[in-house]
Amino acid sequence: MSTLRSFCFLVFFFSSFLLQSQETLKNIDSALAVLRKAPNDTAKVELLLTIARHYNVTHLDSAKAFAEDGIRLAETLKYPYGKMMNLNVLGNYFERKTDYENAMAQYNKALDIAKATNSTKGFAVVLNNIATIHIRKGDYQKAIPLLFEALKAEEKLGNKTGIAQAYNNIGVAYYYLQDFDKTTQYLTRALEMQEALGNFAGLQNGYNNVGAIYDYQQKYDDAIASYAKALAISKQLGDVKEQASNLTNMALAYSKKGDFTTCERLFLESITLREAAQDFNGMAHSYTTFGESLRLQKRFRKSEEYLLKGVALAEQHDIKLSLKEGYSSLSELAKDQNDFEKANTYLYSYIAVKDSILNEKNSQIIQETEAKYETEKKEKEILQQRAQLAEKDLQVRKKNTLIYGGFGLALLLGILGYLVYNQQKLKNRQLRKEGELKTALAQIETQNRLQEQRLRISRDLHDNIGAQLTFIISSLDNLKYSFKDMETSLSQKLSGISSFTSQTIYELRDTIWAMNKNSITFEDLQSRISNFIEKAKLASEGTQFSFTVDASEAASHAFTSVAGMNLYRIIQEGVNNAIKYSDASEIGVNISEDTSHFLLTIWDNGTGFDPDTTQAGNGLHNMKKRARELGGALDLISEEGKGTTLKVLIPKEEGKS
């Protein structure tokens, strides 16, 4: 198992080998300016194609619209070659989005046009892309014949760049099939041709390939140097997705060297780039690979977190390589923690995925093994028959042997029955675990949809209601300036409405801030409250403000967005009341803790008041309501001439995210 894991862990990083050479423009602004003025002719179709290719590398989300415009214009002009190539680039877009179903649909449309128009160039490009999809999904046996067909088409055209790319992809396919002699043969040919052509994108793939070979040979410093060359080219091309792959490859090499600090830094850089680009294939690879690295460091909790994220993403997008490696790492992780039941569950999942991507050679081995098993079974049956004949012969001579044989047979049947029972019990447990995993994945998907809905609502609040409130303020200010001689009372009312509307905008921004977070930490609150206190200082320049957190658990504690917003509103209302009514020279906010509670204290050294004779306003009622929602209670202590203190005792488990 350990040898197998070592190999699979290495392969896990090399999906980036399959990226095709993409065109980038040195001055995209000039190209866009030309596009705006260009007439609707075939040259414009070609320009749309070039711009879409550029954005596929530099800004993926912008590529789709230009490719679709190129397809529509080519259809209008009855220009099949332009439509075919724009369909191909649209397929590249979906492939980079890890939407393999849509990518394959676009490639098949392009392939139909290539066949109909007898386009050798189109045939070569599209076949190569279809093969790439099969490789990403682990269907290597489907990919290799297509890659050789693409190679023949490129050789027929005499296209050296295309030939080099075909060599590269064939080498990668053999790499995954563990045929290292052919891997080295084809990758070496590809790199030699790319160097001769000066093709940066091709060299990028080549350096990655060389790094992989060095990595497999345990020459980690040479591997890192080769990956660094690929990374430099990726940055020069502005290809964020490839940068992430290069960083992941380097992180693995540093992990094997034992330099875990550099390894973790590179992994996190790669993950950040892939999450920003929504590269699901790359994200799944980075999550599971980083999780394995953390497991080797015995950082088990964090390892499980990343491995589960990678497995969930791989299942969602049918990324078999990442799914296989994720289950393998989870099995090893459970074994490290002596949880052998969970280790077996993950091991069965690993075997199931691995079996689904077996090649023909392995299938043949399985068939031969099954035939051998049947032969051995027949031989055993013959031996059993001979034994029965011998036993009958012995029965005639020794009756006592029959008795002992009966006891032995009963014992054997009991053991077999017990083994069958245990096997069925294990199978039932596995099915139950699979059901629990599906339920957990469904919950995660539901949470993701809720988060998307919250983000959409917050954007609507910001873009629509915020804009309307701002318009009201502007209209009120214009009204005051337009009628300078209006009565003082009317002017004051307009000013009051403007001030109220401005305050509403501030509160709306606070609400949007809370909605955009799954959880709110004390660090988030401290930053938000500090900004609020800075504004309060401007409104009350003679008052000294302080905000302190004396709680050791504060750094690791997080509230739900609702609970965090309630806590922030209590502090905001308490400080505002102190500014308005206390005439204080000092106002302070402090958060402390005991074993099971956090204690929020808001105090001032102002005039104070008698709570028994003073009627509570809406602000105090709201603070008490928010304290109850936090699972605590608000205690007000005040005396005339001795200031006012508000205390809110909050259970640590209440409102916890």
GIWOTA-V956254 format. One record per backbone hydrogen bond with DSSP energy under -0.5 kcal/mol. NH is the residue of the N-H (numbers start at 0). CO is the residue of the C=O. Records with the same first field share a line. If there is no record, write none. Layout:
NH: CO  CO
//
This chain:
4: 0
5: 1
6: 2
7: 3
8: 4
9: 5
10: 6
11: 7
12: 9
13: 10
16: 13
17: 14
18: 15
30: 26
31: 27
32: 28
33: 29
34: 30
35: 31
36: 32
37: 33  34
40: 38
43: 40
44: 40
45: 41
46: 42
47: 43
48: 44
49: 45
50: 46
51: 47
52: 48
53: 49
54: 50
55: 51
56: 52  53
57: 53
58: 54
61: 58
62: 59
63: 59
65: 61
66: 62
67: 63
68: 64
69: 65
70: 66
71: 67
72: 68
73: 69
74: 70
75: 71
76: 72
77: 73  74
78: 73
79: 77
82: 78
83: 79
84: 80
85: 81
86: 82
87: 83
88: 84
89: 85
90: 86
91: 87
92: 88
93: 89
94: 90
95: 91
96: 92
97: 94
98: 93
99: 97
102: 98
103: 99
104: 100
105: 101
106: 102
107: 103
108: 104
109: 105
110: 106
111: 107
112: 108
113: 109
114: 110
115: 111
116: 112
117: 113  114
118: 113
119: 117
122: 118
123: 119
124: 120
125: 121
126: 122
127: 123
128: 124
129: 125
130: 126
131: 127
132: 128
133: 129
134: 130
135: 131
136: 132
137: 134
138: 133
139: 137
141: 138
142: 138
143: 139
144: 140
145: 141
146: 142
147: 143
148: 144
149: 145
150: 146
151: 147
152: 148
153: 149
154: 150
155: 151
156: 152
157: 153
158: 153
159: 157
162: 158
163: 159
164: 160
165: 161
166: 162
167: 163
168: 164
169: 165
170: 166
171: 167
172: 168
173: 169
174: 170
175: 171
176: 172
177: 174
178: 173
179: 177
182: 178
183: 179
184: 180
185: 181
186: 182
187: 183
188: 184
189: 185
190: 186
191: 187
192: 188
193: 189
194: 190
195: 191
196: 192
197: 193
198: 193
199: 197
202: 198
203: 199
204: 200
205: 201
206: 202
207: 203
208: 204
209: 205
210: 206
211: 207
212: 208
213: 209
214: 210
215: 211
216: 212
217: 214
218: 213
219: 217
222: 218
223: 219
224: 220
225: 221
226: 222
227: 223
228: 224
229: 225
230: 226
231: 227
232: 228
233: 229
234: 230
235: 231
236: 232
237: 233
238: 233
239: 56  237
242: 238
243: 239
244: 240
245: 241
246: 242
247: 243
248: 244
249: 245
250: 246
251: 247
252: 248
253: 249
254: 250
255: 251
256: 252
257: 253  254
258: 253
259: 257
262: 258
263: 259
264: 260
265: 261
266: 262
267: 263
268: 264
269: 265
270: 266
271: 267
272: 268
273: 269
274: 270
275: 271
276: 272
277: 273  274
278: 273
279: 277
282: 278
283: 279
284: 280
285: 281
286: 282
287: 283
288: 284
289: 285
290: 286
291: 287
292: 288
293: 289
294: 290
295: 291
296: 292
297: 294
298: 293
299: 297
302: 298
303: 299
304: 300
305: 301
306: 302
307: 303
308: 304
309: 305
310: 306
311: 307
312: 308
313: 309
314: 310
315: 311
316: 312
317: 314
318: 313
319: 317
322: 318
323: 319
324: 320
325: 321
326: 322
327: 323
328: 324
329: 325
330: 326
331: 327
332: 328
333: 329
334: 330
335: 331
336: 332
337: 334
338: 333
339: 337
342: 338
343: 339
344: 340
345: 341
346: 342
347: 343
348: 344
349: 345
350: 346
351: 347
352: 348
353: 349
354: 350
355: 351
356: 352  353
357: 354
362: 358
363: 359
364: 360
365: 361
366: 362
367: 363
368: 364
369: 365
370: 366
371: 367
372: 368
373: 369
374: 370
375: 371
376: 372
377: 373
378: 374
379: 375
380: 376
381: 377
382: 378
383: 379
384: 380
385: 381
386: 382
387: 383
388: 384
389: 385
390: 386
391: 387
392: 388
393: 389
394: 390
395: 391
396: 392
397: 393
401: 397
402: 398
403: 399
404: 400
405: 401
406: 402
407: 403
408: 404
409: 405
410: 406
411: 407
412: 408
413: 409
414: 410
415: 411
416: 412
417: 413
418: 414
419: 415
420: 416
421: 417
422: 418
423: 419
424: 420
425: 421
426: 422
427: 423
428: 424
429: 425
430: 426
431: 427
432: 428
433: 429
434: 430
435: 431
436: 432
437: 433
438: 434
439: 435
440: 436
441: 437
442: 438
443: 439
444: 440
445: 441
446: 442
447: 443
448: 444
449: 445
450: 446
451: 447
452: 448
453: 449
454: 450
455: 451
456: 452
457: 453
458: 454
459: 455
460: 456
461: 457
462: 458
463: 459
464: 459
465: 460
467: 463
468: 464
469: 465
470: 466
471: 467
472: 468
473: 469
474: 470
475: 471
476: 472
477: 473
478: 474
479: 475
480: 476
481: 477
482: 478
485: 482
490: 486
491: 487
492: 488
493: 489
494: 490
495: 491
496: 492
497: 493
498: 494
499: 495
500: 496
501: 497
502: 498
503: 499
504: 500
505: 501
506: 502
507: 503
508: 504
509: 505
510: 506
511: 507
512: 508
513: 509
514: 510
515: 511
516: 513
519: 558
521: 553  556
524: 520
525: 521
526: 522
527: 523
528: 524
529: 525
530: 526
531: 527
532: 528
533: 529
534: 530
535: 531
536: 532
537: 533
538: 534
539: 535
542: 539
543: 584
545: 586
547: 588
549: 590
550: 548
553: 550
555: 552
556: 552
558: 519
559: 654
560: 517
563: 559
564: 560
565: 561
566: 562
567: 563
568: 564
569: 565
570: 566
571: 567
572: 568
573: 569
574: 570
575: 571
576: 572
577: 573
578: 574
579: 575
580: 576
581: 576  577
582: 577
583: 577
586: 543
587: 602
588: 545
589: 600
590: 547
591: 598
592: 549
593: 596
597: 649
598: 591
599: 597  647
600: 589  598
601: 645
602: 587
603: 643
604: 585
606: 581
610: 608
612: 609
613: 609
614: 612
620: 616
621: 617
622: 618
623: 619
624: 620
625: 621
626: 622
627: 623
628: 624
629: 625
630: 627
631: 626
632: 648
634: 646
636: 644
638: 642
640: 606
641: 638
642: 605
643: 603
644: 636
645: 601
646: 634
647: 599
648: 632
649: 597  647
651: 595
653: 650
655: 652
656: 557
//
